[in-house]
Amino acid sequence: MDPATIGMAIAAAKSAVSAAKGIQSLGQALDGVFHAHEEHKKKKTKKKPKTRMQQILRMRSGDEDYDDDTSISAVANQVLEEKQNQLALESLAKEIDRKWGHGTWSQILAQRKQLLAERAAEEKAKKEKARQKAEEDKIFWHKLLVEVGKGAFLLLFAAATVGFLMWAAATPKIR
């Protein structure tokens, strides 16, 4: 997601704080902010200038190629948008602290961090459990295959023995 999306998510959260229609709408707005911020961290690819600030930076710096991540306009735009989003996020934190008391924002961040850690621990436990189940299944199927193989070998041996005895009984005796 681009920084403009993060800015819109922050603006939506600020409006939810000021309107204070309910904790649920505020929670959804904050979730949107955090989700947009995480998505922006994951992928930082930009091809064309999308905002007016990007266009102005590109024109004033004289950059021909905007696809180049090292161009002065791309770097300046990235830095300015990150600072702008950081200021908007700090403003949101102040608004939440003002409305619900000092330290609320830090509690929100701490609770979110704890929930993310718990989710990561649960996912790790699920992966470990799946790995153990796969190992147990592998052992089970190996034992089953070995036992079926033994049974098949015994049946084949018994059939060969019976066949040999029947053949021996049916053939004329030579003496």
N, C-alpha and C positions, 0 to 999 in steps of 0.2 A: 504494500500500500504506500501511496505517496504521502508526503508530509501534509499536503492539503487535506487529505482524508483524516489524518490525525487531528489537524486543526478543527475540522468540522465536528469530529467526535468530542473534542474538548469543549467546543461551543455548545453542543447539545447537552453535555454534562452540566455546564454552567447554567444553562437555561432550566435544566431539571432541578438544580440546586435552588435557583431563585424562585421557581414556581412551587417547588416542594409539594407536588401533588401526592407523592407517596414514596416510600423507601424503595418500592419495587422499581419505579421508573428511574430513580437515582441509581440503583444498582445496575440496571440495564445500561444506563448511560455510561457509568464507570467501566462496566465490562466492555462496552464499545471502545472506550478510550484505551484500555489496556490491550485489547485485541488488536486495535489499529497500530499501537506502538510496537507490539511484538511482531506483527506482520511486516512492519517497516524495517525492523532490525533483521528479519530473515532475508528479505530481498531488497536490494537497492539498485534496481535497474531502471534507467530512464532513457528514453529515446529522443523525445522531442520536448521542447519547452511547453509546459501546460499552463503555467500561471503567468500573469503579467510581469511579475518580478523576474521570472526566469527569462522572459523575452527581453526585458530591459537590460538585464545583466549581459545577455548574449550580444545584444546590439552594441552596448557601450564598450565591452571588452574586445569586440571585433572577432569573436570566435566564429569560424566557419562551420566546424564540426561540433555539433552538440552531443553526438554519440560518444565522444571522447570523455571518459570520466576524469581525466587529468586537466581538462581545459579550465581556464580561470573562471569562466562563468559557471561551469558545473560545480566546481569546488566552492565558489562563493555562495551559490544558491544552496548547496547542501548545508554549509555552515549557518547561513542566515535562517534557513527553515528550521534547523535543529534548535537554534536559539529562540526563534519565535515560538516553537512548540513548547520548549522548556519554560518560557515565560508564561505562556497560556496555562500550562500545567501547574505552575506555582500559583498563578492567580486562582485557579480552580481549588487548589489546596487551601488557600487563604479564605476563599468563600465558604468552603465546607467547614473549616475551623471557626469562622465567624458565626455561622448559623448554628452549628451543633457543639461548639465548645472547642477550646484549644486542645490539640492532640488527637482530634478525630481522624484527620488525614493520616497521621502516622499509625494510628490503630488500624485503619483500613489497609494501609500498605503492609503492616506486620501480619494481619490476618490473611491477606492474599498470599503473602510469602509462605505462611504456614500451610495454607491449603494447597499451594503448588507443590510444596515439599511432600505433603501427605499423598497427593496424586502421583508424584514421581515414585514414592515408596510403594504405593499400591501397584503401579505399573511394573515396577521391578519385581515385586512379589508375584504378580501374574505371570511375568515372563519366566521366572524361576520355576513356578508351579507347572507351567506349560512344558518347560525343558525336562522337569522330572517326570511328567506324565509321558512325554515322548520317549524318554529313556526306559520307563517301565513298560510301555507298549512295545518297544523294540525287544526288550528282554522276553516279554510274554510271547510275542510272535516267533521269536527264535526258539524258545522252549517248545511251543506248539508245533513248529515245523520239525524240530528234532524228534518229538514224540510221534508225530504222524509218520515220519520217515521210518522210525523203528517199527511201528505197527505195520506199515506197508512191507517192510523187509520181512517181518515175521510171517505175514500172510503169504508173501511170495515164496518164502522158504517152506512153509507148510504145504502150499499148493504144489511146489516142486516135489516135496517128499511124497505126498499122496499120489501124484502123477507117476513118480518113479515106482512106487509100490504097486500101483495098478498095472503099469507096464510090465513089471517083473512077474506079476501073477498071471498075466495074459500070455506071455511068451512061453514057447515050449521049453521044457527043461532039457538041457544038453548035458549028458554024462557018459 
